[in-house]
Amino acid sequence: MKYKNRKSQRKWAVPIIFVIGLSAVAILTISSTARSDYGSTTQQDVIRLETRLNQIEQRLYSIEASVRNLEQQSRVGRVDSRGVSQQDWAVLRSEVQTLQSRIIEDECALAKLDERTLPPEIRAARKRAGAVNNPCRMNFDTPLRLLDER
């Protein structure tokens, strides 16, 4: 019984950590791209863009800390899982779902920022080639909507 719990908790923890790591790499790639000079083709203010990237980075770190917290709580819960009620499990499941939805929102925000930093020529070439099928990349001009209650 304890083995099944541990296995199911690892089942969702590893993909979440992988997505967070992948997002961090994307952030670093985007920030290094934003720092390079595109000359007169830059359409966005680099300072504003870097501020947005820093905000997203901070939110990703907070999500990562929350995931670590949940993992630690689940480890402690394994020792004495008999005292855990169904309501506690439901709360834990809802927190995990909330974290997963936040990760999806942050990934969409990263895709929008990535698309915004592309020079217009490259963006047009990608559209013509049909390489843009991500809704976040197609609607990159829409404002980023990240929840502030984190």
Buried (B, 14 or more C-beta within 10 A) or exposed (E): EEEEEEEEBEEBBEEBBEBBEEBBEBBEEBBEBBEEEBEEEBEEEBEEBBEBBEBBBEBBEEBBEBBEEBBEEBEEBEEEBEEEEEEEEEEBEEBBEBBBEBBEBBBBBBBBBBBBBBEEEEBEEBEEEEEBEBEBBBEBEEEBEBEEEE
